[in-house]
C-alpha cells in the first residue's frame, strides 16, 4: 500500500495529493485545499501564478505518515516516477 506524503503547517498536518493537486488535513481528511489557492500557496510557500516557478527545482521532503521517518529528500524532478514507501512499516505487517 502506498501512502501519501505528509507535511506540517502551523501545527496542522496535511496529506499531499499530487494527483488531485491538493492538500488534505489528516484529521478529518475530508477538508481539502487546492495547491493553487491562497492557503495552498501559503502551506507550501509556493509563489503565485504570476511568478516564475519551476516545480522540478523545488526541494521536497517526503516522510512516512505512520512512523514519520524521512523517506526522500531532494527535488521534485528527482522524485518524479519514484515509488516511495517505508520499509520499516512494511516489515511490521
LINZIUR-V574044 format. One record per backbone hydrogen bond with DSSP energy under -1.0 kcal/mol. NH is the residue of the N-H (numbers start at 1). CO is the residue of the C=O. If there is no record, write none. Layout:
[[NH & CO] [NH & CO]]
//
This chain:
[[7 & 14] [9 & 12] [12 & 9] [14 & 7] [15 & 24] [16 & 5] [17 & 22] [21 & 17] [22 & 17] [23 & 33] [24 & 15] [25 & 31] [26 & 13] [31 & 28] [33 & 23] [35 & 21] [37 & 34] [41 & 37] [42 & 38] [43 & 39] [44 & 40] [46 & 41] [51 & 48] [57 & 54] [58 & 55] [60 & 74] [62 & 72] [64 & 69] [68 & 64] [71 & 62] [72 & 62] [74 & 60] [76 & 58] [77 & 56] [79 & 75] [80 & 76] [82 & 79] [90 & 86] [91 & 87]]
//
